[in-house]
């Protein structure tokens, strides 16, 4: 099985951020910690999207605030979490997909 084929079955985890935002950098650290805790790095295809560089995607996802996380399966948004405050928020949000 090729890597591309394996990736097709994985949900996408889209992380919208702004490069200059300290809060976004903190949330990115929280996200990395959550995924590392239970070795869930391979659970998702992770997409980091700078909302200022990709306003078209921000509009398509109806982005209201950054940082925001989306879980996408197929072409459908299954879950959205705006402005997570820490690891617990992210763990609860991703619980249905984490091992």
SULJO-V245095 format. One record per residue. N is the residue number from 1. RES is the residue in three letters. PHI is phi as a letter, one per 30 degrees, with the letter a starting at -180 (999 if undefined). OMEGA is omega in radians with two decimals (none if undefined). Layout:
N;RES;PHI;OMEGA, N;RES;PHI;OMEGA
//
This chain:
1;UNK;999;-3.12, 2;UNK;d;3.12, 3;UNK;d;-3.13, 4;UNK;d;3.12, 5;UNK;d;3.12, 6;UNK;d;-3.11, 7;UNK;d;-3.10, 8;UNK;e;-3.11, 9;UNK;d;-3.09, 10;UNK;d;3.01, 11;UNK;d;3.05, 12;UNK;d;3.04, 13;UNK;c;-3.06, 14;UNK;c;-3.13, 15;UNK;c;3.07, 16;UNK;d;-3.10, 17;UNK;b;2.96, 18;UNK;b;-3.03, 19;UNK;e;-3.06, 20;UNK;d;-3.04, 21;UNK;c;3.06, 22;UNK;d;3.12, 23;UNK;d;3.12, 24;UNK;d;3.12, 25;UNK;d;3.10, 26;UNK;d;-3.13, 27;UNK;d;3.09, 28;UNK;d;3.07, 29;UNK;d;3.09, 30;UNK;d;-3.13, 31;UNK;d;3.13, 32;UNK;d;3.14, 33;UNK;d;-3.14, 34;UNK;d;-3.12, 35;UNK;d;-3.14, 36;UNK;d;-3.06, 37;UNK;e;-3.09, 38;UNK;c;3.13, 39;UNK;h;-3.14, 40;UNK;c;-3.13, 41;UNK;e;-3.08, 42;UNK;c;-3.12, 43;UNK;d;-3.06, 44;UNK;b;2.83, 45;UNK;c;-3.06, 46;UNK;c;3.09, 47;UNK;c;3.07, 48;UNK;c;-3.07, 49;UNK;b;3.04, 50;UNK;d;-3.04, 51;UNK;d;3.12, 52;UNK;d;3.13, 53;UNK;d;-3.11, 54;UNK;b;-3.11, 55;UNK;d;3.10, 56;UNK;d;3.11, 57;UNK;d;3.11, 58;UNK;e;3.12, 59;UNK;d;-3.13, 60;UNK;d;3.12, 61;UNK;d;-3.11, 62;UNK;h;-3.12, 63;UNK;d;3.13, 64;UNK;c;-3.07, 65;UNK;b;2.98, 66;UNK;b;-0.01, 67;UNK;d;3.07, 68;UNK;b;3.08, 69;UNK;c;3.06, 70;UNK;b;2.94, 71;UNK;c;-3.10, 72;UNK;b;3.05, 73;UNK;b;-3.00, 74;UNK;i;3.08, 75;UNK;c;-3.08, 76;UNK;c;3.01, 77;UNK;d;-3.11, 78;UNK;c;-3.11, 79;UNK;a;3.10, 80;UNK;b;3.10, 81;UNK;b;3.13, 82;UNK;c;3.04, 83;UNK;h;3.09, 84;UNK;d;-3.07, 85;UNK;c;-3.11, 86;UNK;a;-3.10, 87;UNK;d;-3.12, 88;UNK;d;3.10, 89;UNK;e;-3.10, 90;UNK;d;3.10, 91;UNK;d;3.13, 92;UNK;d;-3.13, 93;UNK;d;-3.07, 94;UNK;c;-3.05, 95;UNK;e;-3.13, 96;UNK;d;-3.09, 97;UNK;c;-3.07, 98;UNK;d;3.14, 99;UNK;d;none
//
